[in-house]
Amino acid sequence: MIRKILKFNLWLLFAFLSVTSCTSKLPERPIIQYSFQNLTLEQVLSEEVEWSKPEELKYNFGYWKRFVWVKFELVNHSEAPFQYILDIESPWVDEVLLAWKSHDLVETKIYRGADSHALKEIPHRNPVFSLDLSPKEKRIVYLKIANVGILSAPLRIWTHSSFFDRVERDYFANGIYFGIISALLLYNLLIFVSVREKAYLFYCLYLTTLLINYTLLGGFFKQLLIPESFLNVKPYLYTSVNASLLFVGLFSLSFLNLKSLNPNLDRLILGSAVAIGVYSVFSFLIPYHWMEISFIYTFPYFILLLVSAGIYSYWKGVKSSLFFVSAWVTLFVGVIVDSLTKASILPTTTFGRYGVQIGTAFEVILFSLALGRRLRFLLEENLASQNQLSAIRKDLEVARRIQMRILPAEAPKSEHVSAIVSYLPLYDIGGDFYDYFDSNKNELGIVIADVTGHGVSAALDSSTVKIAFRNAKSFMHLPKELMGEMNRFLCTSLNARFVSAAYFYFDFEAMKLMFTSAGNPPLIFIRDGEVQSAECPGLLLGVRPDFSYEQKEVLLKKGDRFLIFTDGLYENLKPNEDLYSILYPEIRSIVGLAQNDFHQKLLERLSSIRTILKDDITFISLDLV
């Protein structure tokens, strides 16, 4: 698909070059004389002028002149009246005064760029005048051309038929140029919608401003969109031009990945682009002439900076940067030739007239080649990432099944207690763990633990906690001894990871609960509709092998409801509030519900105020029956 689009645009570019080459073979420009003297029309007509030598190609007078007087001769060699058309190929020119003597009378015509109603003989994007000559008439024509900025006045003398043939070719050539930019804009916009890559967004914005630039510069905006308006479009031009530099600078940063290759160069380009963007915003407040002068310096500086960055990026191994550098070199050559032609340093040629268009056309095609190569790499990387992700998911599924085998297959069952367990890992697998002993019907030992961290590594260490718990089974009746034995084992088995845990031993014959804790949240229980708690402080497992744990005792009563949980149940719910202020209000409001309803409702209520889950959750509720 990429190749088809680029082949189509290369074909359009070839057609553009063919058409513009044909255009250059149309009638020659008149031989002119010119003067920069500040004279009135009467002084010029009376020949009080120091004219230059006759020149054929001197039509561009540079950046520093504000006006020029031009003189040339028209001759009708036929025996019949003849109409010539004078075309001044400067859509942006401010004012043109045309004058000649006819039978001792002075005839004049005036064109003003900001006044669309000043001249409507032949609607066109350039200032155009019709000149009717009598049979065998020889006429000397005088022009005063004034402009703020580039003073450029390429003149052509056409017959009526050749002019309209040339107009047709001109619009066809420019239509091809707009077609190239528009096709690439649409194509890359569709890619951006698909891949959401910032480089494509900035490139699309750059193409958009290119279209705006040439619409303004070529006179198409005034002719086709606002033909009846008095609006002077020149101040908008450099706003758009500087916006182009801003967007192409941001595109270059994203495309070349300079932030990782060279942060200092990245900051330099970013700072320059932002400065140009600010300059663009204030373009309306700066005299147009100074905008043009400043652009002579800012444009080469910024382009050379981007070319240097592209060369550096290629040297660092970003192969697609070769297209980037080639694109800028092509544009730079086109702009330099165009600028030197307008400054009258180079003679006016087809490439000189259309240097910017040809340069930008080649540039955007090469940029698209670079982006196409980048897209291919992105697709390949995405495919490789998907394959890796698929493999990781398979491994995680295997790990999840292994962890499920580590956890008890069902909740503790006893004729004295009803238990419900909810295990909610943050990821596919988690670092929480619970297990229990039930050596006879009158006793039950439950352990709950939370390994620091999340994911696969924490889950693997939770299996070590299970081993520690099973190894300490002989201390089932002595919670603090069991916790100490687990601690000694984990101090030698875990590396830079710790475990919060609690062990609860229910003696239903003596109707008492003994428990110990290693940094686990307090035990909460509900008795006779009242919410109560019991704490037993203790150091996390895996820190000090010789630490002695405490043991607390709670008498049991039928109808009691015990809540055992890890800190994921209540953390990240309400900043700056403790466990009691968070859980107690939620528990009190549902304290009268049956066990199953209570268990699910509490999880739902806490979930509704939790903005994001950041930890594994294990929640065990036990009702004494």
Number of C-alpha atoms within 10 A of each C-alpha: 8 16 11 9 17 19 13 14 23 16 14 19 22 13 16 25 19 12 17 21 14 13 17 14 9 15 14 13 15 18 16 21 20 23 18 17 14 12 13 11 19 10 11 21 16 9 10 12 16 12 16 13 11 14 13 13 18 24 26 21 21 18 21 13 15 17 21 21 23 21 23 16 13 15 15 18 14 12 10 12 13 18 15 21 20 17 19 21 19 20 21 26 24 22 19 23 16 20 20 18 14 10 5 7 8 12 10 14 14 15 21 18 24 18 16 19 13 12 16 12 10 12 13 17 20 19 26 22 21 17 15 13 19 16 14 14 16 13 17 14 18 23 21 22 21 21 21 20 22 23 26 28 23 18 20 18 21 20 16 13 11 15 19 13 13 18 15 11 17 16 12 16 21 20 13 22 23 18 16 24 21 17 15 22 23 13 16 22 18 14 17 18 11 9 12 12 15 15 22 24 20 24 29 25 19 25 23 17 22 23 20 19 21 20 19 21 19 18 19 20 17 25 19 12 10 12 17 12 13 14 13 14 16 19 16 17 22 24 22 24 21 25 25 27 24 27 25 23 27 22 21 24 23 18 25 23 16 20 13 9 15 14 12 12 18 21 14 12 22 17 13 19 22 18 14 24 22 15 19 22 15 12 20 16 10 11 12 18 17 14 20 16 14 11 15 13 10 16 17 14 13 18 18 16 17 22 21 14 23 27 17 19 23 18 12 12 10 17 16 21 26 16 21 28 24 18 24 23 18 19 22 22 15 25 22 16 24 24 22 17 24 25 20 19 14 16 18 19 15 16 19 20 21 19 23 22 22 21 23 23 26 23 23 24 22 21 23 26 20 21 23 19 16 18 18 13 13 14 13 12 12 12 12 12 12 12 12 12 12 12 12 12 13 12 13 17 14 12 17 18 13 15 20 12 11 17 18 13 9 10 15 19 13 16 10 17 19 17 18 18 17 15 16 17 20 17 16 15 24 28 28 33 26 26 21 21 16 16 10 8 13 15 21 23 23 19 22 23 26 32 24 18 18 19 17 19 15 21 27 17 26 25 19 17 29 19 15 20 26 16 14 17 16 12 15 24 18 18 24 25 19 22 31 23 20 25 30 18 21 25 18 11 15 16 10 9 18 21 27 22 29 29 27 26 23 24 18 19 10 11 14 15 18 19 26 30 30 24 20 25 22 21 19 19 19 18 15 12 14 11 17 13 12 13 15 19 16 21 19 21 28 23 18 14 16 11 16 14 19 17 20 16 15 12 12 17 14 13 15 17 24 19 17 22 27 26 19 21 23 21 19 17 20 14 8 6 11 12 15 14 10 16 16 13 11 16 18 13 11 16 18 12 11 10 17 12 11 17 21 12 16 18 16 12 13 16 15 10 11 16 10 9 16 14 25 24 24 24 20 19 21 21 19 17 13
